[in-house]
Amino acid sequence: MAKMEITTEQLKQRLAINWQDSSLFYQALTHSSCVHENRKLGVAHNQRLEFLGDAVLELVVSEYLYRTYPERSEGELTKLRAAVVCEAPLAQVAQELMLGDCMQMGRGEERSGGRERPSILADVFEALLGAVYLDQGIATARKLILQQLTPIIQAVLEGRVERDYKTELQEKLQKKSSEPLTYVVLKETGPDHDKVFTAGVIYRQKEIGRGCGRSKKEAEQQAAKEAISN
């Protein structure tokens, strides 16, 4: 069966948002690789919107968890939030919204499978949230976030979501010591639109795990996974 695709205008209708500034919507769907390949067009990519959307997402999910689960401790809420707002669930939401179909992307990134890459899908969902917040305000952003993530929260509570290795590693180490662990980017390879990151996790001044990924978040998760295995 052929894969169903969606156009940008169909996505716009599906979101049912009366945009005041549609340029924010289109910017949210513009990957940096498109800008790098078309510098003369003067279009803006979505990385700044992603930065903003990440903060809005964390605030809304934190408030929802605080109000919905009054019996849970700060530590439990932190663990739950981390599992909800990490790459895998956000990429799943982006796939369900079919955001990958609507992205403006460079040819090289597209040929390498960028429209299905979890890190890119998670980022474009955060960028969309940033655009909605700027254009419509926190109430509309909250509505969209909870529409998409409430089922994910339930799935996390039932243990049906991919593990968050960074949180898991943090909890394991805190049982032994309060000393902090840090993540560092050890290496970046490839052009700006197709980078591969290598990250290490440092504990007690020693590297205890290393991982690679198409984003810093993915590389850090893989580093934490290796550290847990070690």
Salt bridges, closest charged atoms under 4 A:
GLU37 OE1 - ARG107 NE 3.74
ASP54 OD1 - LYS217 NZ 3.99
GLU58 OE2 - ARG81 NH1 3.99
GLU63 OE2 - ARG67 NE 3.25
GLU63 OE1 - ARG142 NH2 3.31
GLU71 OE2 - ARG72 NE 3.93
ASP101 OD1 - LYS3 NZ 2.88
GLU109 OE2 - ARG117 NH1 2.27
GLU110 OE2 - ARG115 NE 2.97
GLU126 OE1 - LYS217 NZ 3.40
GLU158 OE1 - ARG160 NE 2.75
GLU168 OE2 - ARG163 NH2 2.66
GLU171 OE1 - LYS79 NZ 3.63
GLU179 OE2 - ARG204 NE 3.13
GLU188 OE1 - LYS195 NZ 3.48
ASP192 OD1 - LYS195 NZ 3.66
ASP194 OD1 - ARG214 NH1 2.37
GLU207 OE2 - ARG210 NE 2.84
GLU220 OE1 - LYS166 NZ 2.69
